[in-house]
Amino acid sequence: TSTAHVLRVQGVLPALCQSAAEEPSQYQSVPLDTSKLKCQMVCNTSGGAGGGDGTRTEARHAPQVVLVSCGSFNPVTVMHMNMVERARDHLSAIGYQVLGAFLSPVNDGYGKPGLLEARHRLAMCRRACEESELTVVDEWEARQASFVHTLAVLDRIHLAVNAFGPDESESESRVRVMLVCGSDLLATMPRPGVWRQEQVETLLSNYGVVCIDRNGTDGAACIQEHDILRRHQDNIHVVAPQQANVVSSTQVRRGVLAGECVQHLVPSAVAEYIAEHRLYQAS
C-alpha cells in the first residue's frame, strides 16, 4: 500500500535558504511525488494503537528513512537503480524502515560538458522508475533555472515528507532523509573546490550518507583519510555492492556512439527511449 497524495512544498523556502544560503526567488515550486512512499509514513504519525501481535507498534518505533540519489543521470543506468535498492536492503537489515526513494537529476545549469537536456534525462529516469516499486523521480532540482546544491535538495525533501508529521521536538519520530551515492562521490566531499565544506558538515550531521563502494575507491578508507568524514562516520554507511559496480553513464554514451548494444547497461525502457530519440549519437 502507498499513500495516494502528492505534496506541494509550500513554506519550505525560508528554511531551505537558511541552510543552503540561496535566494528564495530562484526556486520554482514543483510537487513532490509521494505516491510510492509506504503507508507507514502515515501510520507512524496517526497515534493509533498497535496490532494485536505488536507488529504495527514495533514498526512505528523503527527509525524511518527516505533515500535520495542526486546526479546527472546522463543517462540513468541499471547501477543507479541497483545502488538505491542496495542501500534500502542494507538499512532494512540493520533495523530501519525505508519508506521510499527519489532520483533527483541535476538541471541544465550544472554546465557539465555533454550533459543532455534535463527534459530527456527526466524522461529516462521516469521510465526507469516505472520498473521499481521503491523509487520515483523528484523533478524539483531539474526544473530550477540554475544550479542547486545537494543540501538544498535534501532540505526540501526532509521538510516535505515531515510536513504532516510530529513536531520538531519529537525528532525521534520524524522521517530521516539520507543521500545515496557511490564511494567515488564520497571521496570528493572533502575537496573545498568541489563542495562547500560548511554544507558537507550540515549534510553529514543532519542527514547522513549510504555509500556504495565502487571499483577503485574504498569508502571506509576514504572516511579515515579525511577529518570531515571521520567526524561524522557514524552517519556514513559504507556498503559493498552485490555485484561489480563498474557500469557508468560514460560507458553507456560511448557504447551508443560506437553502435554497440547497451541493453545490459540501462533499464530496457531507457534503452528504448535512447533509440527512439537517437540520443548520444554523432550529430
C-alpha positions as CSV (number, residue, x, y, z in Angstrom):
1,T,0.0,0.0,0.0
2,S,1.2,3.5,-0.8
3,T,0.0,7.0,0.0
4,A,-2.2,8.5,-2.6
5,H,-1.3,12.1,-2.1
6,V,1.1,14.5,-3.7
7,L,2.6,17.2,-1.5
8,R,3.1,20.7,-2.8
9,V,6.0,22.1,-0.8
10,Q,4.8,25.4,0.5
11,G,6.5,27.5,3.2
12,V,9.7,25.5,2.7
13,L,11.9,28.1,1.0
14,P,12.9,30.1,4.1
15,A,14.3,27.1,5.8
16,L,15.9,25.9,2.6
17,C,17.7,29.3,2.1
18,Q,18.8,29.4,5.7
19,S,20.9,26.2,5.3
20,A,21.8,26.5,1.6
21,A,22.4,30.2,1.5
22,E,20.4,30.7,-1.7
23,E,17.7,33.2,-2.6
24,P,14.0,32.2,-2.4
25,S,13.2,33.9,-5.6
26,Q,15.3,31.5,-7.6
27,Y,13.2,28.4,-6.7
28,Q,10.2,27.2,-8.7
29,S,7.5,25.3,-6.9
30,V,7.3,21.7,-8.1
31,P,5.1,18.9,-6.5
32,L,6.9,16.1,-4.6
33,D,5.5,12.8,-5.8
34,T,5.0,10.7,-2.7
35,S,2.9,8.0,-4.4
36,K,5.3,5.2,-3.7
37,L,6.1,6.1,-0.1
38,K,4.9,3.3,2.2
39,C,1.8,3.9,4.3
40,Q,4.0,3.6,7.5
41,M,4.7,7.3,7.0
42,V,1.1,8.0,7.8
43,C,0.7,5.2,10.4
44,N,3.8,6.5,12.2
45,T,2.1,9.8,12.9
46,S,-1.5,8.6,13.3
47,G,-1.3,7.8,17.0
48,G,-3.3,4.6,16.5
49,A,-2.9,1.5,18.7
50,G,-0.6,-1.2,17.6
51,G,-1.8,-4.5,16.2
52,G,-2.7,-7.5,18.4
53,D,0.7,-9.2,17.6
54,G,2.7,-6.0,18.3
55,T,3.8,-5.8,14.7
56,R,2.4,-2.3,13.9
57,T,3.7,-0.9,17.2
58,E,7.2,-2.2,16.5
59,A,7.1,-0.8,13.0
60,R,6.2,2.7,14.4
61,H,9.2,2.6,16.6
62,A,11.7,1.7,13.8
63,P,13.6,4.7,12.5
64,Q,12.1,5.7,9.2
65,V,14.2,6.8,6.2
66,V,13.6,8.2,2.7
67,L,16.6,7.8,0.3
68,V,17.7,10.4,-2.2
69,S,20.1,9.8,-5.1
70,C,21.4,13.0,-6.8
71,G,23.3,13.1,-10.1
72,S,23.4,13.8,-13.8
73,F,21.7,10.5,-14.8
74,N,23.1,11.1,-18.3
75,P,21.6,8.5,-18.7
76,V,20.3,6.6,-15.7
77,T,21.8,3.1,-15.6
78,V,21.0,-0.2,-14.0
79,M,23.7,0.5,-11.5
80,H,22.0,3.8,-10.4
81,M,18.8,1.8,-9.7
82,N,20.7,-1.1,-8.0
83,M,22.6,1.3,-5.7
84,V,19.3,2.6,-4.3
85,E,18.0,-0.9,-3.8
86,R,21.3,-2.0,-2.2
87,A,21.0,1.0,0.2
88,R,17.5,0.0,1.1
89,D,18.5,-3.6,1.8
90,H,21.4,-2.5,4.0
91,L,19.3,-0.1,6.1
92,S,16.5,-2.6,6.4
93,A,18.9,-5.3,7.6
94,I,20.1,-3.0,10.5
95,G,16.6,-2.0,11.7
96,Y,15.5,1.0,9.6
97,Q,12.2,1.3,7.7
98,V,12.9,2.6,4.3
99,L,9.7,4.3,3.1
100,G,10.8,5.0,-0.5
101,A,13.4,6.7,-2.6
102,F,13.9,9.6,-5.0
103,L,16.1,10.2,-8.0
104,S,17.0,13.9,-8.3
105,P,18.6,14.8,-11.7
106,V,20.7,18.0,-11.9
107,N,19.4,20.8,-14.0
108,D,20.9,22.2,-17.2
109,G,22.7,24.9,-15.1
110,Y,25.1,22.2,-13.9
111,G,27.2,23.0,-17.0
112,K,28.9,19.6,-17.4
113,P,30.2,19.0,-21.0
114,G,28.0,16.6,-22.9
115,L,25.1,17.0,-20.4
116,L,21.9,16.1,-22.1
117,E,18.9,18.4,-21.7
118,A,17.0,17.9,-18.5
119,R,13.8,17.0,-20.3
120,H,15.4,13.9,-21.8
121,R,17.2,12.9,-18.5
122,L,13.9,13.3,-16.6
123,A,12.0,11.2,-19.1
124,M,14.6,8.4,-18.9
125,C,14.5,8.5,-15.1
126,R,10.7,8.3,-15.1
127,R,10.9,5.3,-17.4
128,A,13.5,3.6,-15.2
129,C,11.3,4.2,-12.1
130,E,8.3,2.6,-13.8
131,E,10.0,-0.8,-13.2
132,S,10.7,0.0,-9.5
133,E,8.4,-0.4,-6.5
134,L,10.7,1.8,-4.4
135,T,11.9,4.8,-6.5
136,V,10.3,7.8,-8.1
137,V,11.7,10.9,-9.8
138,D,11.8,14.2,-8.0
139,E,11.8,16.8,-10.7
140,W,12.3,19.9,-8.5
141,E,16.1,20.2,-8.9
142,A,15.9,19.6,-12.7
143,R,13.2,22.2,-13.1
144,Q,15.2,25.0,-11.4
145,A,16.7,27.8,-13.6
146,S,20.2,27.5,-12.1
147,F,22.5,25.0,-10.2
148,V,21.1,23.7,-6.9
149,H,23.3,22.3,-4.2
150,T,22.7,18.8,-2.9
151,L,22.0,20.1,0.6
152,A,19.0,22.2,-0.7
153,V,17.5,19.1,-2.3
154,L,17.8,17.1,0.9
155,D,16.4,20.0,2.9
156,R,13.3,20.3,0.7
157,I,12.5,16.6,0.7
158,H,13.0,16.4,4.5
159,L,10.6,19.2,5.1
160,A,8.1,17.8,2.6
161,V,7.9,14.2,4.0
162,N,7.7,15.6,7.5
163,A,5.1,18.2,6.7
164,F,2.3,16.4,8.5
165,G,4.4,14.5,11.0
166,P,5.2,15.2,14.7
167,D,6.5,18.5,16.0
168,E,10.2,19.2,15.7
169,S,10.5,18.4,19.4
170,E,9.6,14.8,18.6
171,S,12.6,14.5,16.3
172,E,13.0,10.7,17.0
173,S,9.6,10.2,15.3
174,R,10.4,12.2,12.2
175,V,11.3,10.7,8.8
176,R,15.0,10.9,8.1
177,V,16.4,11.7,4.7
178,M,19.7,10.1,3.6
179,L,21.8,10.6,0.5
180,V,22.7,7.5,-1.6
181,C,26.0,7.8,-3.5
182,G,29.0,5.9,-4.8
183,S,32.3,5.9,-2.9
184,D,33.8,8.0,-5.8
185,L,31.4,10.8,-4.9
186,L,32.0,10.5,-1.2
187,A,35.7,10.9,-1.9
188,T,35.0,14.4,-3.4
189,M,33.2,15.8,-0.4
190,P,36.4,16.8,1.5
191,R,37.5,18.9,-1.5
192,P,36.8,22.6,-0.9
193,G,36.8,23.4,-4.7
194,V,34.1,20.8,-5.3
195,W,31.9,21.1,-2.2
196,R,31.2,23.9,0.2
197,Q,32.6,22.5,3.4
198,E,30.0,24.0,5.7
199,Q,27.4,22.3,3.6
200,V,29.2,19.0,3.9
201,E,29.2,19.4,7.7
202,T,25.4,20.0,7.6
203,L,24.7,17.3,5.2
204,L,26.6,14.6,7.2
205,S,25.3,15.9,10.6
206,N,21.6,16.4,9.7
207,Y,21.1,13.6,7.1
208,G,23.9,11.1,6.5
209,V,25.0,9.0,3.6
210,V,24.7,5.5,2.4
211,C,27.8,5.0,0.3
212,I,28.0,2.1,-2.1
213,D,31.6,1.1,-2.9
214,R,32.7,1.4,-6.5
215,N,35.7,-0.2,-8.1
216,G,38.9,1.7,-7.3
217,T,37.5,3.7,-4.4
218,D,37.3,2.3,-0.8
219,G,34.7,4.2,1.1
220,A,35.9,3.1,4.5
221,A,39.4,4.1,3.8
222,C,38.3,7.4,2.4
223,I,36.5,8.2,5.7
224,Q,39.6,7.5,7.7
225,E,41.7,9.7,5.4
226,H,39.7,12.9,5.9
227,D,38.8,14.7,9.2
228,I,35.4,16.0,8.0
229,L,34.3,12.5,7.1
230,R,35.8,10.8,10.1
231,R,33.9,13.2,12.5
232,H,30.6,12.0,11.0
233,Q,31.5,8.4,10.4
234,D,28.5,7.2,12.5
235,N,26.3,8.9,9.9
236,I,28.0,7.3,6.9
237,H,27.1,3.7,6.0
238,V,29.6,2.0,3.6
239,V,28.0,-0.9,1.8
240,A,29.6,-3.4,-0.5
241,P,27.9,-3.9,-3.9
242,Q,26.2,-7.2,-4.6
243,Q,28.0,-7.2,-8.0
244,A,30.9,-5.4,-9.5
245,N,29.9,-1.7,-9.5
246,V,31.5,-0.8,-12.8
247,V,28.6,0.4,-15.0
248,S,28.7,4.1,-15.7
249,S,26.8,6.6,-17.8
250,T,30.0,7.4,-19.7
251,Q,30.2,3.7,-20.7
252,V,26.6,3.9,-22.0
253,R,27.2,7.1,-24.0
254,R,30.4,5.6,-25.6
255,G,28.6,2.4,-26.4
256,V,25.7,4.1,-28.1
257,L,28.1,6.3,-30.1
258,A,30.0,3.2,-31.2
259,G,26.8,1.5,-32.3
260,E,27.0,-1.1,-29.5
261,C,24.1,-2.7,-27.6
262,V,23.6,-1.1,-24.2
263,Q,20.6,-3.2,-23.2
264,H,22.6,-4.7,-20.3
265,L,23.7,-1.3,-19.0
266,V,20.4,0.6,-18.7
267,P,16.8,-0.4,-17.9
268,S,15.1,-1.7,-21.0
269,A,12.7,1.3,-21.2
270,V,15.6,3.6,-21.1
271,A,17.4,1.8,-23.9
272,E,14.2,2.2,-26.0
273,Y,14.0,5.9,-25.2
274,I,17.6,6.4,-26.3
275,A,17.0,4.6,-29.6
276,E,13.7,6.4,-30.2
277,H,15.2,9.8,-29.7
278,R,18.5,9.0,-31.2
279,L,20.4,10.2,-28.2
280,Y,24.2,10.2,-27.7
281,Q,24.8,9.7,-31.4
282,A,27.1,11.7,-33.6
283,S,25.3,14.8,-35.0
